């Protein structure tokens, strides 16, 4: 069993089922979300290199500020245009 911790400080965390992993990234669109912290873009540059090497298409997104959740329209765009998303939390 895998335990995933949710850093959103929920008073009562929701139970979420893990989504099955794809067998391959070939042909998938992966969203890379930069949360606007220093050097997050550097981290995502390297992740993008690896993903494109595995055959994935990469789309980059950026939050206006790391201090607030991503705006609803940005979350909607990511959810409707990507098969998966990676969020950069690097400093």
Residue pairs with C-beta under 8 A, 6 or more apart in sequence:
2 18
4 16
4 18
6 13
6 14
22 28
22 83
22 84
24 54
24 55
25 51
25 54
25 55
25 56
26 54
26 55
26 56
27 55
27 56
27 57
28 56
28 57
28 83
28 84
29 56
29 57
29 58
29 59
29 81
29 82
29 83
30 51
30 56
30 57
30 58
30 59
30 82
30 83
30 84
30 85
30 86
31 58
31 59
31 60
31 61
31 78
31 81
31 82
31 84
31 85
31 86
32 44
32 47
32 48
32 58
32 59
32 60
32 61
32 85
32 86
32 88
33 61
33 62
33 63
33 70
33 78
33 85
33 86
33 87
33 88
34 40
34 41
34 44
34 60
34 61
34 62
34 63
34 88
35 62
35 63
35 66
35 70
35 87
35 88
35 89
36 62
36 63
36 64
36 65
36 66
37 66
37 88
37 89
37 90
37 91
38 90
38 91
39 90
39 91
40 88
40 89
40 90
41 88
42 90
43 88
43 90
44 60
44 86
44 88
47 86
47 88
48 58
48 60
51 58
52 58
59 81
59 82
61 74
61 77
61 78
63 70
63 71
63 74
64 71
70 78
78 85
